Amino acid sequence: MEAMNAFVYIAKDLRGVLHTDVTLSADHTMWRHRFGDDQESLQEPVYEALVFIERHSSIAAAYRRREELRKLGQEELAALAKKRNPTLKDLSRIWFSPRLACVRMDESPARQSASS
């Protein structure tokens, strides 16, 4: 059986608050939190930047790590992120072109070509 990668991430919202969570698809998660793909996303924070990401070989390991990180305060999360990303630049910036920033998920080029 092939190992499944899971990711723990720290993302900064528009107010500068750091959030940590787990995902199996970091690019999709960042898209959803930035641009929204349905009404449910309105309840989620809007992320400005992915500042830290860490790969784990199982979802269980990723959830354990997330629980460790959630015990940290904002300053401690920032310090952890700055160890790998000193300027807290957006690590996901290369995943999205500026042109796509104004496109809703249901109007994305991938979905348009699939329906053509």
Phi and psi in degrees as a GROMACS rama.xvg file:
@    title "Ramachandran Plot"
@    xaxis  label "Phi"
@    yaxis  label "Psi"
@TYPE xy
-77.3511  138.483  GLU-2
-70.5674  142.843  ALA-3
-100.819  129.219  MET-4
-83.4239  136.95  ASN-5
-128.569  153.02  ALA-6
-124.857  138.748  PHE-7
-104.689  134.793  VAL-8
-134.608  158.016  TYR-9
-120.646  126.304  ILE-10
-126.074  148.267  ALA-11
-102.104  130.769  LYS-12
-87.5139  -178.781  ASP-13
-64.9837  -20.0377  LEU-14
-93.2053  -1.36283  ARG-15
90.003  4.33909  GLY-16
-78.5517  135.41  VAL-17
-90.8848  136.006  LEU-18
-123.596  145.652  HIS-19
-126.98  142.279  THR-20
-161.206  -175.555  ASP-21
-119.422  144.658  VAL-22
-148.309  155.518  THR-23
-96.7346  -15.6739  LEU-24
-138.571  92.8366  SER-25
-62.5933  -40.4771  ALA-26
-66.5395  -41.6944  ASP-27
-65.216  -41.1459  HIS-28
-61.6553  -45.3872  THR-29
-65.1708  -38.6929  MET-30
-59.5058  -49.176  TRP-31
-60.4193  -41.6871  ARG-32
-77.0694  -16.8099  HIS-33
-93.6914  -48.0498  ARG-34
-112.425  -14.3583  PHE-35
73.2056  144.491  GLY-36
-130.9  1.14608  ASP-37
-172.827  178.481  ASP-38
-60.787  -34.0313  GLN-39
-57.7172  -34.8725  GLU-40
-65.6767  -18.0729  SER-41
-65.6091  -20.7585  LEU-42
-85.765  -10.5775  GLN-43
-97.4138  155.018  GLU-44
-67.5259  150.823  PRO-45
-91.6783  119.75  VAL-46
-89.2383  135.565  TYR-47
-92.0203  -34.1749  GLU-48
-155.754  140.553  ALA-49
-89.5495  115.56  LEU-50
-108.94  -11.1873  VAL-51
-156.861  137.154  PHE-52
-146.614  141.636  ILE-53
-140.259  130.632  GLU-54
-91.7188  140.644  ARG-55
-128.594  150.911  HIS-56
-79.8676  -9.34803  SER-57
-147.79  155.501  SER-58
-65.5679  -34.562  ILE-59
-63.1363  -43.5841  ALA-60
-64.308  -38.5684  ALA-61
-65.4763  -41.6266  ALA-62
-65.6272  -37.2868  TYR-63
-62.6981  -44.4119  ARG-64
-64.3164  -40.8432  ARG-65
-58.8503  -41.7543  ARG-66
-64.1771  -36.6119  GLU-67
-61.3194  -46.7486  GLU-68
-67.2747  -33.7151  LEU-69
-69.2101  -13.8622  ARG-70
-82.098  -12.8912  LYS-71
-84.0434  151.991  LEU-72
-82.2056  174.704  GLY-73
-58.4423  -42.4215  GLN-74
-65.5386  -39.3425  GLU-75
-69.4142  -38.7901  GLU-76
-63.3234  -43.1157  LEU-77
-62.1995  -42.615  ALA-78
-62.9503  -41.461  ALA-79
-62.4716  -47.405  LEU-80
-62.0794  -40.039  ALA-81
-68.3751  -20.0187  LYS-82
-61.8312  -37.2083  LYS-83
-101.802  -21.1359  ARG-84
-139.347  74.7633  ASN-85
-54.4289  -31.2072  PRO-86
-99.0436  3.01411  THR-87
52.8379  38.5941  LEU-88
-68.0576  160.143  LYS-89
-75.6998  111.14  ASP-90
-72.7851  -15.7  LEU-91
-96.3623  4.35675  SER-92
-59.1357  -29.9783  ARG-93
-79.1347  -12.1992  ILE-94
-78.539  -23.7698  TRP-95
-125.89  128.259  PHE-96
-82.4488  152.942  SER-97
-57.2879  -31.0305  PRO-98
-61.5643  -34.4353  ARG-99
-79.5624  -13.7609  LEU-100
-61.7739  -25.1589  ALA-101
-100.881  7.05044  CYS-102
-101.232  129.39  VAL-103
-70.7833  156.75  ARG-104
-54.9951  -41.601  MET-105
-71.9249  -9.25013  ASP-106
-110.433  12.0767  GLU-107
-64.485  152.153  SER-108
-55.4334  -37.1044  PRO-109
-62.3569  -42.4002  ALA-110
-72.9231  -33.762  ARG-111
-66.5721  -42.9335  GLN-112
-69.5897  -30.0461  SER-113
-69.583  -29.9647  ALA-114
-89.9878  -8.03734  SER-115
